Structure formats: C-alpha cells, structure tokens
C-alpha cells in the first residue's frame, strides 16, 4: 500500500516530502511517538525528534526503550529502498540496542548515507548479489549527550537474485 501511494505521489510531490509526511502520518510510526523533522532532498539525511510524553513515559519517568527502538527501526531500510530503487531488495535484518542513560526530555537521531556508501553498497551487491551492512546511529539529548546507540544490520540484494533465492528455498521446503 505505501509503495503504491509513494509511486503515485512521486508524480506531484518531492520524494523527500512524501517520505517525511508519510512517516509522520503512518499509524505504525506515529505509535513510536517520534517525528521526522528533517529529510534531505536526496534522502541521504533524515533527522528525528522524540519528545518525552505520557504515551512513552516508563515507570522511571524517562522515555521507554521500546519507543526509542521503534522510532529508529524503519528509517535506514526505507531510505535505502528509495535511494537504490526498484532493482534492489532491502530488509532490516537485526538491531543491537545499547541504552546509555535515561531520556528525561526531548531526544534526536540522525540517519546518514554518504554518496560513497551508496556506491560501495552497489558495488558489493554487483559483485556478490547480496550484502549486509551495519549502520550505527545515536539518539542524543539537546546537549548532544548519547542516550542510546543502535547498530542496525540491513540486508541488500539484487532483486533478480533474491527472487531466485526465494524460488530455491521454496523448492527445498
């Protein structure tokens, strides 16, 4: 549903605008209580904000770790889906979360891809048909103190290779 809507809206609206408002209006992302506040035109940069409120406050009075994790969960994957295009399959594969200190107020996170990283990803997929990358991002408070660190493992594959891989898997089951 989201892909169909995005493909349609691309005719009229910048992809970065669709990305930002699509996330912010999406019921599953809204439940994280986070908001995308900045998205670059090329989607290589995304910034989120997560405010402490009654919906995400835990027993200790700080932001619930699950809200922090949910706020960071889909960003890298959907960034890459949009940046790489339809010839690639992209999946979130794993995440390692490290909570450093309680989030007692508003926190922020930045998701970045350099042009060089995108070139390397395409080269790795071209050579191996698939690859895993690990991206690290931090949630920080307004003083840039690290609240939590997330190491995200993202799987990227050539779409034709991935379809063949699925066919082989189904045939052996």
C-alpha positions as a Python dict, from the first residue, in 0.01 Angstrom:
ca = {
    (1, 'X'): (0, 0, 0),
    (2, 'X'): (273, 250, 100),
    (3, 'X'): (481, 177, -212),
    (4, 'X'): (180, 221, -441),
    (5, 'X'): (92, 552, -274),
    (6, 'X'): (455, 670, -293),
    (7, 'X'): (486, 579, -661),
    (8, 'X'): (166, 770, -738),
    (9, 'X'): (258, 1077, -530),
    (10, 'X'): (608, 1099, -686),
    (11, 'X'): (438, 1248, -993),
    (12, 'X'): (333, 1555, -796),
    (13, 'X'): (545, 1584, -481),
    (14, 'X'): (916, 1559, -397),
    (15, 'X'): (1016, 1218, -263),
    (16, 'X'): (1164, 1378, 50),
    (17, 'X'): (828, 1540, 128),
    (18, 'X'): (644, 1210, 74),
    (19, 'X'): (899, 1035, 295),
    (20, 'X'): (870, 1288, 578),
    (21, 'X'): (490, 1317, 587),
    (22, 'X'): (437, 950, 502),
    (23, 'X'): (628, 851, 812),
    (24, 'X'): (472, 1115, 1033),
    (25, 'X'): (118, 1020, 928),
    (26, 'X'): (174, 644, 923),
    (27, 'X'): (-12, 479, 1214),
    (28, 'X'): (270, 239, 1298),
    (29, 'X'): (533, 515, 1311),
    (30, 'X'): (306, 757, 1498),
    (31, 'X'): (278, 498, 1775),
    (32, 'X'): (654, 531, 1835),
    (33, 'X'): (572, 894, 1934),
    (34, 'X'): (864, 1010, 1718),
    (35, 'X'): (857, 1256, 1431),
    (36, 'X'): (1074, 1309, 1126),
    (37, 'X'): (1174, 1674, 1139),
    (38, 'X'): (1422, 1694, 853),
    (39, 'X'): (1472, 1497, 531),
    (40, 'X'): (1724, 1593, 262),
    (41, 'X'): (1605, 1604, -99),
    (42, 'X'): (1826, 1305, -190),
    (43, 'X'): (1709, 1113, 124),
    (44, 'X'): (2070, 1067, 237),
    (45, 'X'): (1993, 1251, 562),
    (46, 'X'): (1699, 1211, 799),
    (47, 'X'): (1660, 1364, 1145),
    (48, 'X'): (1402, 1253, 1403),
    (49, 'X'): (1277, 1400, 1729),
    (50, 'X'): (1130, 1204, 2017),
    (51, 'X'): (971, 1403, 2299),
    (52, 'X'): (905, 1262, 2644),
    (53, 'X'): (527, 1248, 2696),
    (54, 'X'): (259, 1043, 2868),
    (55, 'X'): (247, 791, 2579),
    (56, 'X'): (614, 692, 2601),
    (57, 'X'): (699, 758, 2968),
    (58, 'X'): (815, 447, 3152),
    (59, 'X'): (791, 356, 3522),
    (60, 'X'): (1112, 552, 3597),
    (61, 'X'): (980, 866, 3427),
    (62, 'X'): (1204, 853, 3119),
    (63, 'X'): (1136, 758, 2756),
    (64, 'X'): (1053, 388, 2720),
    (65, 'X'): (1334, 200, 2540),
    (66, 'X'): (1081, 36, 2309),
    (67, 'X'): (972, 381, 2186),
    (68, 'X'): (1334, 468, 2112),
    (69, 'X'): (1385, 143, 1923),
    (70, 'X'): (1058, 179, 1730),
    (71, 'X'): (1150, 538, 1636),
    (72, 'X'): (1475, 419, 1475),
    (73, 'X'): (1354, 89, 1332),
    (74, 'X'): (1240, 153, 973),
    (75, 'X'): (1441, 461, 876),
    (76, 'X'): (1759, 312, 722),
    (77, 'X'): (1567, 41, 537),
    (78, 'X'): (1321, 277, 373),
    (79, 'X'): (1596, 531, 299),
    (80, 'X'): (1784, 263, 105),
    (81, 'X'): (1473, 135, -72),
    (82, 'X'): (1414, 486, -206),
    (83, 'X'): (1781, 568, -278),
    (84, 'X'): (1868, 239, -452),
    (85, 'X'): (1545, 198, -649),
    (86, 'X'): (1345, -96, -777),
    (87, 'X'): (1637, -320, -880),
    (88, 'X'): (1720, -394, -516),
    (89, 'X'): (1561, -572, -222),
    (90, 'X'): (1625, -417, 119),
    (91, 'X'): (1534, -567, 456),
    (92, 'X'): (1607, -484, 818),
    (93, 'X'): (1790, -788, 946),
    (94, 'X'): (1896, -716, 1304),
    (95, 'X'): (1949, -444, 1561),
    (96, 'X'): (2170, -416, 1866),
    (97, 'X'): (2047, -158, 2114),
    (98, 'X'): (2262, -6, 2387),
    (99, 'X'): (2087, 227, 2628),
    (100, 'X'): (2343, 457, 2789),
    (101, 'X'): (2136, 690, 3010),
    (102, 'X'): (1771, 776, 3074),
    (103, 'X'): (1600, 1011, 2829),
    (104, 'X'): (1437, 1267, 3056),
    (105, 'X'): (1342, 1511, 2779),
    (106, 'X'): (1346, 1551, 2401),
    (107, 'X'): (1598, 1341, 2210),
    (108, 'X'): (1714, 1343, 1847),
    (109, 'X'): (1858, 1098, 1597),
    (110, 'X'): (2028, 1138, 1261),
    (111, 'X'): (2041, 880, 981),
    (112, 'X'): (2306, 945, 718),
    (113, 'X'): (2429, 786, 398),
    (114, 'X'): (2717, 933, 202),
    (115, 'X'): (2734, 911, -175),
    (116, 'X'): (3043, 693, -129),
    (117, 'X'): (2850, 448, 90),
    (118, 'X'): (2581, 412, -175),
    (119, 'X'): (2846, 346, -443),
    (120, 'X'): (3010, 82, -220),
    (121, 'X'): (2674, -86, -149),
    (122, 'X'): (2600, -105, -521),
    (123, 'X'): (2948, -247, -589),
    (124, 'X'): (2912, -512, -317),
    (125, 'X'): (2574, -619, -450),
    (126, 'X'): (2707, -621, -805),
    (127, 'X'): (2995, -848, -702),
    (128, 'X'): (2813, -1077, -456),
    (129, 'X'): (2442, -1038, -545),
    (130, 'X'): (2372, -958, -178),
    (131, 'X'): (2535, -795, 120),
    (132, 'X'): (2477, -695, 480),
    (133, 'X'): (2576, -352, 605),
    (134, 'X'): (2588, -228, 961),
    (135, 'X'): (2491, 132, 1032),
    (136, 'X'): (2536, 287, 1373),
    (137, 'X'): (2327, 578, 1493),
    (138, 'X'): (2284, 754, 1825),
    (139, 'X'): (1990, 913, 1996),
    (140, 'X'): (2115, 1225, 2173),
    (141, 'X'): (1971, 1488, 2404),
    (142, 'X'): (1977, 1862, 2333),
    (143, 'X'): (2333, 1878, 2476),
    (144, 'X'): (2449, 1604, 2235),
    (145, 'X'): (2489, 1351, 2520),
    (146, 'X'): (2433, 999, 2388),
    (147, 'X'): (2117, 842, 2528),
    (148, 'X'): (2118, 524, 2319),
    (149, 'X'): (2319, 365, 2038),
    (150, 'X'): (2170, 136, 1775),
    (151, 'X'): (2371, -86, 1541),
    (152, 'X'): (2137, -174, 1254),
    (153, 'X'): (2213, -462, 1018),
    (154, 'X'): (2049, -410, 680),
    (155, 'X'): (2035, -673, 404),
    (156, 'X'): (2057, -556, 42),
    (157, 'X'): (2028, -783, -263),
    (158, 'X'): (1990, -772, -637),
    (159, 'X'): (1615, -818, -692),
    (160, 'X'): (1652, -1088, -961),
    (161, 'X'): (1898, -1283, -742),
    (162, 'X'): (1666, -1252, -441),
    (163, 'X'): (1367, -1386, -637),
    (164, 'X'): (1572, -1687, -749),
    (165, 'X'): (1689, -1742, -394),
    (166, 'X'): (1326, -1749, -276),
    (167, 'X'): (1230, -1997, -551),
    (168, 'X'): (1514, -2230, -446),
    (169, 'X'): (1413, -2203, -82),
    (170, 'X'): (1051, -2290, -164),
    (171, 'X'): (1161, -2584, -379),
    (172, 'X'): (1361, -2735, -90),
    (173, 'X'): (1080, -2698, 163),
}
